[in-house]
Amino acid sequence: MLNTTLCYILRGDEVLMLHRVKKKNDINKDKWIGIGGKFEPGETPEQCLLREAKEETGLTLTGYRYRGIVTFLTEKPEYDQDMHLFTADKFEGELRVCDEGDLQWVSRDFLDTLPQWEGDKIFLRLLWEDAPFFKLTLQYEGDKLISAVLNGKELDRN
């Protein structure tokens, strides 16, 4: 199982989002997601977070919080992952062009209108509600979310 990070960088009521439109064969194609990526050998979640943030945005994170772990299960085991979820509200540097997609500051109120994974909406709601550290397991069949388990309890998604 892969280990990855995902971070939502906050600036007031805006969130830095990555519109995934540049990579071929991208499982996230056309979706709006936070920034992050795969661990390199020997990296901690925090080291991966800081490296990926710098690589993808040009920003150096100076204030961040580790918010939870999201496990993704799919019918393709090569896509299964434990994603270490962070938010950041302090950073230095200038935003740069990202080779994985287009970076854009988006109002949190507008975020729900953008194409996202169904499970992303669940953990974003937890972040915005300032939920304590959580463990969320999301099971997908293709693009369809079939199960969401938060801290050991199945979520009613209706």
N, C-alpha and C positions, 0 to 999 in steps of 0.2 A: 504494500500500500504506500502510495506517495505521501510525503509531507509537504505541505505548501503553506504560504501565508496569504492573507488578504487584509488590506487596510483601507479604511475610509478616512481620508484626510479632511478635516473640518476647518472651515473659515467662516465664523459667524453662523448664519443659517444656511450656508452652502457646503456642498460636499464635492470633492474632486472625483470625477468619474472618468472611466476609460471606456470609450465606445469602440468595441473590438471590430474594426473594419479593415485591417491591413494584412493580417496573416492568412495564408491559405490553409485549408484543412483545420480550421480553428473551431473547437467544440463550442466556444463562446461567440462565434461569428454573429455580428449585428447586435449583440447584447451590450448593456451598460453595466459595468462591474467596477469594483474598487481596484486598487493596484496590488500587485504581489506576484508570487511565483513559487517555483520549486526550491526546496532546500538543496544546497550543495553539500557534499560529504563533510561531516563534522560540524555543520552549522547548528546553532540553537535557533528557536523561533525568532528571537529578537535580532540575532545577527542576519538572518534571512530577510526579515522585515526591513531593516535599515539598508541592506544592500539592494534589495529590489526597489525600494522607494527611490533611492539615488539613481539607479539604472533607468527606471521607467519615467521618472519625473524631473530629475535633476535636483530635487529637494533633499535636504538633510533633516531628518526628523529629530526634534529636540525634546518633544513631549508626546508620549503615547501611552495607551493602556491596552493590556492584554485582556480581551473581553470574553473569549470562549473558544471552544473547539467544535468544528462542524465536520462530521463524517459524511462523505458522499459515497453511496453505494449504487452501482449501475449494473447493467447486464454485461458490461465490458470491464473486466477487472483491472485493465490497464488505466482506466479513468478513476478507479476508486481512490479516495484520498482522505487524509485527515488535514483539514484546513485550520490553521491557527489564525483566529480573527482578532484584529486590532482596530482601534481608532487612534487618530493622532490629531492634536490641536495646536501643536507648536512645531514650527519648521523654519529653516533658513534656506536661502538660495533663490534662484530664478527657475520657473517652470520651463522645461524644454520640450521639444517635439519627441513623441514616443513612437518607436517603430512597431508597436503592437496595436496601436489604435489612436484615436483622437482624444486628448485630455480636455476636459471641460468642467468648469465650476458650475454646479447645478443646485438650484434651491431645493432644500429637503421637501418642500411642499409639492414640487414638480416631479420629484424622483419617481413616484409611483406610476406616472404616466409613460415612463420609458420602458422599452423592451428589456425584461430581466428574467432570470430563472424564477420560477414560482417559490422555491425555497429561499431565495435571496430576500424576498419580501418578508419572510418569517424572521430571519435573523436581523434584518434591518429594523423591524418593529421592536425587537428585543433591545437593540442598541439605542434606539431613540427613547425607549422607556427606561433606559439606564438600568436594565436588568443586571443582577449580579452574575458573576462568571457562570457560564452555562455550557452544557454539552448537548448538541443538537445532531441527530442522525437523520439524514434525508436520503430516501431511496427513490431512484428514478428508473423508469422504463422509457428509453429514448428521452424526449423532452418533457415527459409527463411525470410529475411528482406523485408517487403512489403511497408514500408513508413519510410521516414526520414525527420523530420521537424526541421530546425535550426533557432532559434530565430523567430519563427512564419512563416517561409517560407519553403515550400516543396522543398527538394533538388532533382535535376535531377541526378539520379544515373547511367545514361547510358553513 
